[in-house]
Amino acid sequence: MSDLDPRQPWLDALKWDAQGMIPAIAQDAASGRVLMFAFMNRQSLQATVDGGIAVYWSRSRQRLWRKGEESGRLQRVRAIRADCDGDVLLLSIDQVGGIACHTGRESCFFYQLAGDSWVAADPVLKEPKEIYGK
């Protein structure tokens, strides 16, 4: 059986990859717009459930990453869903400050294919140097 088995303990019911990760999609609870994609491990998912604020695993930093820890743009989690196979998570969130992307845009999914080129389809709402002070 490849489906998630709800009879198992909730963390064990999920299908973790070989590195102990599961993909997580953050979706704005009000608009339904997909804001970002990241990975979670057991520790980050448990921290998210315990604190109500999204915590991911940063593969580049090799540590837990509390979304908004530098920018102040936290993600308040309203609900967490798993897909039928238990191998992808969907977080319904309230994005504090309305900016999820480190580029200063609402969503990390701002590039749109136009013919044979990728173009930035969404505006920068706030310059990154103003957000991060760098």
C-alpha positions as CSV (number, residue, x, y, z in Angstrom):
1,M,0.0,0.0,0.0
2,S,1.5,3.4,-1.0
3,D,-1.1,5.6,0.7
4,L,-0.5,7.4,3.9
5,D,-1.7,5.2,6.8
6,P,-3.5,7.4,9.4
7,R,-3.3,4.6,11.9
8,Q,0.4,5.1,12.3
9,P,1.9,7.8,14.6
10,W,1.6,11.0,12.6
11,L,5.3,11.5,11.9
12,D,5.9,7.9,11.1
13,A,3.0,7.9,8.6
14,L,4.8,10.3,6.4
15,K,7.3,9.1,3.7
16,W,10.6,10.7,4.3
17,D,13.3,10.6,1.5
18,A,16.7,9.0,2.0
19,Q,18.0,12.2,3.6
20,G,15.1,12.3,6.0
21,M,13.4,15.1,4.2
22,I,9.9,15.8,2.9
23,P,8.9,18.5,0.4
24,A,6.7,21.3,1.9
25,I,4.7,23.9,-0.1
26,A,3.6,27.1,1.7
27,Q,0.3,28.5,0.4
28,D,-1.3,31.7,1.4
29,A,-4.4,30.8,3.4
30,A,-6.4,33.8,2.2
31,S,-5.5,34.0,-1.6
32,G,-4.5,30.4,-2.2
33,R,-1.3,31.5,-4.0
34,V,1.7,29.3,-3.7
35,L,4.4,31.3,-1.9
36,M,7.3,29.0,-1.6
37,F,8.7,25.5,-1.5
38,A,11.2,24.1,1.0
39,F,12.1,20.9,2.7
40,M,11.3,19.8,6.3
41,N,12.8,17.1,8.4
42,R,11.1,15.5,11.5
43,Q,12.6,18.1,13.8
44,S,11.5,21.1,11.7
45,L,8.0,19.7,11.2
46,Q,7.7,19.0,15.0
47,A,8.9,22.5,15.8
48,T,6.3,23.9,13.3
49,V,3.5,22.0,14.9
50,D,4.7,22.9,18.4
51,G,5.1,26.6,17.8
52,G,2.6,27.4,15.0
53,I,5.3,29.1,13.0
54,A,6.9,27.5,9.9
55,V,10.3,26.0,10.5
56,Y,12.1,24.4,7.5
57,W,15.4,22.6,7.0
58,S,17.9,24.7,5.1
59,R,19.9,22.5,2.9
60,S,22.4,25.4,2.2
61,R,22.9,26.3,5.9
62,Q,22.5,22.6,7.0
63,R,20.4,23.7,10.0
64,L,16.8,24.5,11.0
65,W,15.5,27.6,9.4
66,R,12.7,29.5,11.1
67,K,11.2,31.4,8.1
68,G,11.5,35.1,8.8
69,E,14.2,34.7,11.4
70,E,16.2,37.5,9.7
71,S,13.5,39.4,7.9
72,G,10.8,39.3,10.5
73,R,8.4,37.9,7.9
74,L,7.2,34.8,9.7
75,Q,4.7,32.3,8.4
76,R,1.9,31.6,10.9
77,V,0.6,28.1,10.1
78,R,-3.1,27.6,10.0
79,A,-3.2,24.0,8.8
80,I,-0.9,21.3,7.6
81,R,-2.0,18.7,5.0
82,A,-0.3,15.7,3.5
83,D,-1.0,14.3,0.0
84,C,-2.5,10.9,-0.5
85,D,0.9,9.2,-0.6
86,G,2.2,11.1,2.5
87,D,5.3,12.3,0.7
88,V,4.5,16.0,0.2
89,L,3.2,18.6,2.8
90,L,1.0,21.6,2.1
91,L,1.2,24.4,4.7
92,S,-1.7,26.9,4.8
93,I,-0.1,30.0,6.2
94,D,-0.5,33.6,6.9
95,Q,2.6,35.4,5.6
96,V,3.6,38.2,7.9
97,G,4.4,41.3,6.0
98,G,3.1,39.9,2.7
99,I,6.5,39.0,1.4
100,A,7.7,35.4,1.3
101,C,10.6,35.6,-1.2
102,H,14.1,36.8,-0.3
103,T,14.0,38.9,-3.5
104,G,11.3,41.1,-1.9
105,R,8.4,39.6,-3.8
106,E,5.2,38.1,-2.5
107,S,6.0,34.7,-3.8
108,C,9.2,32.8,-4.8
109,F,7.3,31.7,-7.9
110,F,7.6,35.0,-9.8
111,Y,9.3,33.9,-13.0
112,Q,6.9,33.2,-15.9
113,L,7.8,31.5,-19.1
114,A,7.3,33.9,-22.0
115,G,8.1,32.1,-25.3
116,D,11.6,30.8,-24.8
117,S,12.6,33.1,-21.9
118,W,11.9,33.4,-18.2
119,V,10.7,36.9,-17.2
120,A,10.0,38.3,-13.7
121,A,6.2,38.7,-13.8
122,D,5.8,40.0,-10.2
123,P,7.1,43.3,-8.8
124,V,9.6,43.7,-6.0
125,L,7.5,45.0,-3.1
126,K,10.5,45.9,-1.0
127,E,14.1,45.9,-1.8
128,P,16.0,43.0,-0.1
129,K,18.6,45.4,1.4
130,E,15.7,47.1,3.2
131,I,14.5,43.8,4.5
132,Y,17.8,42.3,5.5
133,G,19.9,45.4,6.2
134,K,22.7,44.1,4.0
